[in-house]
Structure formats: structure tokens, C-alpha cells
């Protein structure tokens, strides 16, 4: 409701995006894959819009990369490469800019390893 009343407030939209990820995780746990996919996709769209609005914010870029990684986990194997490449494309400027962050590095390694596994299987 607050986001609808004040759509320009990036902080509220960011909180909504993070909440959607949490609710999507609950939906997965409850066996509601279709519901989870809707929550995760809405979170992804919000994250994309936030990065477009404030492209210099590393925290928003990191959260967008997380949203891409979640998509990789949900799709059929033949679509996973696209999402993994999106993760790496989003994180690459942060890494090249010297950003050191444990969660960022962990996500980079997970995406890199998953992409390596896909390439080895082909």
C-alpha cells in the first residue's frame, strides 16, 4: 500500500523487492512453484527498475544479481546459462571496480561454478 501511495520512494520499492524474495522462498517451501515464480519475477522487475533509476548503487546491482541467480534456479536447464551470464554481467563492474564483499564474491563463485558445470555438460 505504501509503495502504491509513494511509487517514487526507492527505499520502499527495495523493501518490497526483498519481501517478495522472502515470500517466494516460503512459496517454494510450501510447494507452490507457480506462486514462487510470480513473486520472484515481480522482485526481479523491481530490482531492474531500481538499478535503471540509480545505476551507481552497488547494493542495488548486487540485489539484481541475486534476483538473476534465483531465476537461474527456477528455469529449465537450457535457460540457465542466460541467467548465470546476467549474474556475472551485473557483478563484473563491481569486481573490476575493486569492490570486496563476501556475499558478492560468494555469488560470483556460485554463478561461475554453475556456468562451468553447464559448459562441461554440453
C-alpha distance (Angstrom), angle and dihedral (degrees) to the residues before:
residue distance angle dihedral
X1 . . .
X2 3.82 . .
X3 3.79 91.6 .
X4 3.80 89.9 53.0
X5 3.82 90.9 49.8
X6 3.81 94.2 46.5
X7 3.83 107.6 23.7
X8 3.81 92.6 164.2
X9 3.80 94.1 64.2
X10 3.78 104.2 102.1
X11 3.80 92.6 -168.0
X12 3.79 92.2 60.1
X13 3.79 92.3 46.5
X14 3.80 90.1 49.3
X15 3.81 91.0 51.4
X16 3.80 89.8 49.3
X17 3.78 90.5 51.4
X18 3.81 91.9 51.4
X19 3.81 90.9 46.2
X20 3.80 90.4 52.0
X21 3.80 89.6 54.3
X22 3.80 89.8 52.4
X23 3.81 92.9 47.5
X24 3.80 89.4 46.5
X25 3.79 89.1 54.4
X26 3.79 89.8 52.0
X27 3.79 90.0 49.4
X28 3.82 89.8 52.8
X29 3.80 89.7 50.8
X30 3.81 89.9 50.3
X31 3.81 91.1 51.1
X32 3.82 94.2 -110.7
X33 3.79 99.2 134.3
X34 3.81 94.6 164.2
X35 3.80 91.8 51.6
X36 3.79 91.4 46.2
X37 3.78 90.9 51.6
X38 3.83 90.9 52.8
X39 3.82 92.1 50.5
X40 3.79 93.2 46.5
X41 3.81 92.8 46.5
X42 3.80 91.9 50.7
X43 3.80 89.5 49.3
X44 3.81 89.5 50.5
X45 3.80 92.2 52.1
X46 3.80 91.5 49.9
X47 3.82 90.9 48.6
X48 3.80 91.7 50.2
X49 3.79 91.1 50.4
X50 3.80 92.5 48.1
X51 3.81 92.6 51.2
X52 3.81 89.9 47.5
X53 3.81 89.2 51.3
X54 3.83 94.8 45.7
X55 3.82 108.3 18.6
X56 3.79 94.3 169.1
X57 3.79 95.6 63.1
X58 3.80 110.5 104.2
X59 3.81 92.7 -166.1
X60 3.80 91.5 58.7
X61 3.81 91.8 46.3
X62 3.80 90.1 51.0
X63 3.81 90.9 50.3
X64 3.81 90.1 48.9
X65 3.81 89.2 53.0
X66 3.81 88.6 52.0
X67 3.81 89.8 51.7
X68 3.82 89.5 51.5
X69 3.80 90.9 49.4
X70 3.79 90.4 51.9
X71 3.81 89.1 52.7
X72 3.81 88.9 52.7
X73 3.80 88.6 56.2
X74 3.81 92.7 52.5
X75 3.78 103.9 46.3
X76 3.77 134.0 80.0
X77 3.78 115.9 -86.8
X78 3.81 94.5 -103.2
X79 3.84 90.5 59.3
X80 3.80 97.1 45.5
X81 3.81 95.5 86.0
X82 3.82 91.4 62.1
X83 3.80 93.0 54.9
X84 3.80 94.0 43.9
X85 3.79 90.3 51.6
X86 3.81 88.4 51.1
X87 3.81 89.7 54.1
X88 3.79 92.0 52.1
X89 3.82 93.7 42.8
X90 3.80 90.0 52.8
X91 3.80 95.4 46.4
X92 3.81 98.1 39.9
X93 3.84 96.5 80.9
X94 3.79 90.3 49.5
X95 3.79 92.1 51.7
X96 3.80 93.3 43.5
X97 3.79 88.6 49.9
X98 3.79 89.1 59.4
X99 3.78 98.5 -106.0
X100 3.79 109.6 160.3
X101 3.77 115.1 -166.0
X102 3.78 128.6 148.1
X103 3.80 96.7 -136.9
X104 3.80 92.6 45.0
X105 3.80 91.1 50.6
X106 3.79 91.3 46.6
X107 3.80 92.1 51.7
X108 3.81 90.5 47.2
X109 3.80 90.8 52.2
X110 3.82 93.5 46.7
X111 3.80 92.2 49.9
X112 3.80 92.8 44.4
X113 3.80 92.3 49.8
X114 3.81 93.3 46.4
X115 3.81 90.4 49.9
X116 3.80 90.4 47.8
X117 3.81 89.6 52.1
X118 3.80 91.9 49.8
X119 3.80 91.2 49.5
X120 3.81 92.0 48.5
X121 3.80 91.4 50.9
X122 3.82 92.9 53.2
